[in-house]
Amino acid sequence: MTNKSKKRFNIRTFVLGSNHGQLLQAYGMKRLIEGLFPNDEVLHELHHNHLVKEIAVHCRKGAFVKLVSLIYWWLKLIKFTMSTSKRDITIFGADTIWMKDHPIAPNDQFYFGHDIKSGKLCSFSASNAGSAYHSGDSIIGNQIQTFEFLGVRDRSTYNFVEAVSSKKPYLTCDPAFFIDRSFYSSEGNSIPRSGIAVYASQCKSLRDLNLDIIPASVRGNDNWELRYFGYFPSLFYSLSDQMAGPAKVLNQIGHSGLLITDTFHGVVMALMTRTPFLLVFSEIVVARLDGPLLEVFDSRRIIPLNELVSCISSTWVYDFEDFDQVKIDEYIFASRELLKCNLENILF
């Protein structure tokens, strides 16, 4: 790199949401760019088009405590700027920012960069979660055509980019994988594990799960308990867990003998912490995972909800011999190097 002037990176993704995954990928994106370009400035753009709806949803669910807690962590971990600020490059971060008819966030061309007047555009791990804009949408297609580099998180988004533009996309990992282990754990790899953690929107269906069916060889002498993080079966659930920030959630999952989840970032957190997990099947979560991540663990871990009880009584569920650490490390490294190479070519 010959140009030593300080560069400014603006990141566009969902911000100030009450979803741990959104915050983890935003923080991971920040850490990734700071690691690649330590002398430059990294900011997230302040655009919260789903604020009113999100507040209404969480008040109705009795989860307002979690919303307030996560907004605190957003302000603590992320440095914000206005969307009108000048920049050298805009990186469209991750999560389902290109999803058509999102259940929380309205369709918004902001996430395709229609208003940006300065700098270059690229994406890293953007996703449409299997719900793509129509391939004949010339406005979206023309905007994507202006991107210098297109990293996407899943095959559905890969196909979408190819359908609306002549650009070549690349599959890249979720930025949460770039968060240092020291952020959430001060221990080594030998973490004592017990209990079951739940990170699932269907948590009410799991409230009465009978943990006595866990094999004796797994339980040992431990008194296993069921704990919820991110989603809660009732308003009156543990206040401290409702207030848990992203580091605590990761730490608690890392100490669990098993994670039950039905979300994309639930799987990511399990892989980050090397925690055995069961993923409750839905078409949308499989679409979000459809890429190299589906190749690093046994497909037996993806189950219908009605098979959950029989699965947690199986010994194989509680080890992670099926997890291919080499493959996930290679995927993370390749994603990092791909972004680094393209950013250097774009900027220098």
C-alpha positions, 0 to 999 in steps of 0.5 A: 500500500503506497497511499498512507492517508487515513481512510474512512470505512462506513458499514451499513447493516441493521443497527440498534436492534434487539437481536444478539446476532445483529450486534455480534455480526456488526461488532465482528465486522468492526473488528475485521476491518480494524484488524486489516486496516488498524490506522483507519477509521471504522464507523457504522451508519445510524439508520434504524428503519425498524425502531418503532415496529421493534419496540412494539414487538418487544413490548408485546412479548414482554422483552423490553428489558432485553431491548434496552440492554442491547441498545446499551451494548450497541452504544458501548461496542459500536461507533456510529456516524450519520448516513450522509457522512463522507467516506472512502468505502461503504461495506454492506455488513451482514445479516438479512439486509437484502431480504424482501418483505422482512418481518421486522425491517421494511424494504429499503433501498438504503441497504443497496446504497441508493443515496451514497454520493462518495466513495466505493461500494462493496458487501461482505456476507450480505443475505436475503435469507431466501427471499429475494427481490424480483430479478427484473427489478432494474433499480436494485440490479443497477445499484448492485452493478456499481459494487466493486466487490460482492461478498454474500452469506448464502447461496440464495443471495449468491443466485440473486446477485447473479440474476440481477447483475453481471457481477461475480459474487463470493460466499463469505462467512458471517463477521461474528467469526472474527470476534476474538475469543477473549471477548467472551471467555478467559478460559482455554479450550477445556471448558467444563460444560453442563446444562442446556442453553436455549436460543430459540424463538420457539422457546415456549414450546421448550419450557417443559422439556424433561431433562431427566432423559439426558443419558446418565453417561452425559449427566454424570453427577451434574444437576443439569438445568435449562437456561434461555438466552435471547428469547424467553418463555415469559416476562418473569424469566430471569432478569439477569439473563434478559439483561445479558449482553453478547459476551455473557450470552456467548460465555454461557453457551460456551459453558453449556453441554448443548445448545438448542436453537432455531436461528442462524446466529444460534448456530454461529454462536455454537460453532464459535464456542464449539458447543454441541447443538441441535437446530430446529428445522425451518426452511428460512434458517436452512436458507440462511445457512446454505453455504459452507457452514452446512458442510462443517457439522453433521446434518443429523443436528438439523431436526423437526421440533417433534424429534427434539425429545428423542434427540436429547436422549441420544449420547451422540448429540453431546459431543462435537466429533462431527464438527470440522474445525479445519474446514471452518478455519479455512472458510474464515481465513479465506473470507478474510483474505478475500476481503483484504485483497479486494479492499486493497485493490479498491482503495490503493 
